[in-house]
Amino acid sequence: MLEVWPAILVTGVTFAGTQLLVGAYKGPWLVDIAAATATLVAPHCLPALLEAKARAQCAGRRRIRQSRQRFEHGAGRTFSAWLPWLVLGLVVFAWGIPQFSQWVDQKTSIRIAVAGLHNVV
């Protein structure tokens, strides 16, 4: 359990800190999107720190690890796997900017006057 706490702490602080900064300085529109994106990236910086700590703790003791199975996926295949999420993230991020969403609404909305409801509701 103690080996999991650093990852939990890093992701929790990253999520909360990003929400605080974006909410305070940018506005409420992109708080969760920015925090989720930062939280996806933050744990990737953690293994280097944990590895150095594990080496320091194991000085003088032999540590046995199982070898990991490595997959030979190239950068192109990895990028194509992430592409739908990147596009979705960009669209949601852009839609969260009020000027962009208002501009798209003006260009794509169809306004039909319905008798009895127009300018009443």
C-alpha positions as CSV (number, residue, x, y, z in Angstrom):
1,M,0.0,0.0,0.0
2,L,2.8,2.4,0.8
3,E,4.2,2.1,-2.8
4,V,0.9,3.4,-4.2
5,W,0.6,6.5,-2.0
6,P,3.0,8.7,-4.0
7,A,1.0,8.1,-7.2
8,I,-2.3,8.8,-5.4
9,L,-0.8,12.0,-3.9
10,V,0.6,13.2,-7.2
11,T,-2.6,12.7,-9.1
12,G,-4.8,14.2,-6.4
13,V,-2.6,17.3,-6.0
14,T,-2.4,17.7,-9.7
15,F,-6.1,17.5,-10.2
16,A,-7.0,19.8,-7.4
17,G,-4.2,22.3,-8.2
18,T,-5.1,22.5,-11.9
19,Q,-8.8,23.0,-11.0
20,L,-7.8,25.8,-8.6
21,L,-5.5,27.6,-11.0
22,V,-7.8,27.3,-14.1
23,G,-10.9,28.2,-12.1
24,A,-9.2,31.2,-10.5
25,Y,-7.4,32.6,-13.6
26,K,-9.3,31.4,-16.6
27,G,-12.9,30.8,-15.6
28,P,-15.2,27.8,-14.9
29,W,-15.6,26.6,-18.5
30,L,-12.6,24.3,-18.8
31,V,-11.8,23.4,-15.2
32,D,-12.5,19.7,-15.3
33,I,-11.1,19.2,-18.8
34,A,-7.8,20.9,-18.0
35,A,-7.6,19.0,-14.6
36,A,-8.3,15.7,-16.2
37,T,-5.7,16.3,-18.9
38,A,-3.0,17.3,-16.4
39,T,-3.8,14.3,-14.2
40,L,-3.3,12.0,-17.2
41,V,0.2,13.5,-17.8
42,A,1.4,13.9,-14.2
43,P,1.9,10.3,-13.2
44,H,4.3,9.8,-16.1
45,C,6.8,12.0,-14.3
46,L,6.7,9.9,-11.2
47,P,8.5,6.7,-12.1
48,A,11.9,8.4,-12.3
49,L,11.5,9.7,-8.7
50,L,10.2,6.4,-7.4
51,E,13.0,4.4,-9.0
52,A,15.7,6.6,-7.4
53,K,14.0,6.1,-4.0
54,A,13.7,2.3,-4.5
55,R,17.4,2.1,-5.3
56,A,18.3,4.1,-2.2
57,Q,16.1,1.8,0.0
58,C,17.5,-1.4,-1.5
59,A,21.2,-0.5,-1.0
60,G,22.9,-3.7,0.0
61,R,19.9,-5.9,-0.7
62,R,19.3,-7.7,-3.9
63,R,15.9,-6.9,-5.4
64,I,14.3,-9.3,-7.8
65,R,11.9,-8.1,-10.4
66,Q,10.0,-9.8,-13.1
67,S,10.8,-8.7,-16.5
68,R,8.0,-6.8,-18.2
69,Q,6.5,-7.8,-21.5
70,R,7.4,-5.2,-24.0
71,F,5.3,-4.4,-27.0
72,E,6.8,-3.1,-30.2
73,H,4.3,-0.4,-31.1
74,G,5.7,2.4,-33.1
75,A,5.1,6.1,-32.7
76,G,2.6,6.1,-35.6
77,R,0.5,3.3,-34.2
78,T,0.5,4.9,-30.7
79,F,-0.5,8.3,-32.2
80,S,-3.3,6.7,-34.2
81,A,-4.6,5.1,-31.0
82,W,-4.5,8.4,-29.1
83,L,-5.9,10.4,-32.1
84,P,-9.7,10.1,-31.2
85,W,-9.0,11.2,-27.7
86,L,-6.9,14.1,-28.9
87,V,-9.6,15.3,-31.3
88,L,-12.3,14.9,-28.6
89,G,-10.2,16.8,-26.1
90,L,-9.5,19.7,-28.6
91,V,-13.2,19.9,-29.6
92,V,-14.3,20.0,-25.9
93,F,-11.6,22.5,-25.0
94,A,-12.5,24.8,-27.9
95,W,-16.2,24.5,-27.2
96,G,-15.5,25.6,-23.6
97,I,-14.2,28.9,-24.9
98,P,-17.2,31.2,-24.9
99,Q,-16.2,33.2,-28.0
100,F,-15.7,30.0,-30.0
101,S,-19.0,28.4,-29.0
102,Q,-20.9,31.7,-29.7
103,W,-19.3,31.9,-33.1
104,V,-20.2,28.3,-34.0
105,D,-23.8,28.8,-32.7
106,Q,-24.2,31.8,-35.0
107,K,-23.0,29.9,-38.0
108,T,-24.8,26.6,-37.4
109,S,-28.0,27.2,-35.5
110,I,-31.3,27.1,-37.3
111,R,-33.9,29.5,-36.0
112,I,-37.5,28.6,-36.8
113,A,-40.3,30.8,-35.5
114,V,-43.0,28.6,-34.1
115,A,-46.4,30.2,-33.9
116,G,-47.6,30.6,-30.3
117,L,-44.1,30.0,-28.9
118,H,-41.9,32.5,-30.6
119,N,-40.6,35.1,-28.1
120,V,-43.0,33.7,-25.5
121,V,-40.9,31.0,-23.9
